[in-house]
Amino acid sequence: MRTPTLESPRDALTLALFLAITAPTEQDSEAALALAKELAADMSVDDVRSAKIVAKQRAARVMQ
């Protein structure tokens, strides 16, 4: 998997959510989710919704 380029706060949130979904341990997942919550606090509802959709799609592809 290539290293993602983070060009916006939404990209960072998408990555944090992806990591929360695909983390190998519950502890790692919780840490990524805590970061995602911090990032989302300053974002619009639409940006958060978009990041969630993309993160779920990416996780689904990786988990196949």
HUJO-V29678 format. One record per helix or strand of 3 or more residues. SS is the DSSP state (alpha for helix, beta for strand). FROM is the first residue (numbers start at 0). LEN is the number of residues. If there is no record, write none. Layout:
ss: [SS;SS]
from: [FROM;FROM]
len: [LEN;LEN]
//
This chain:
ss: [alpha;alpha;alpha]
from: [8;25;44]
len: [14;15;19]
//
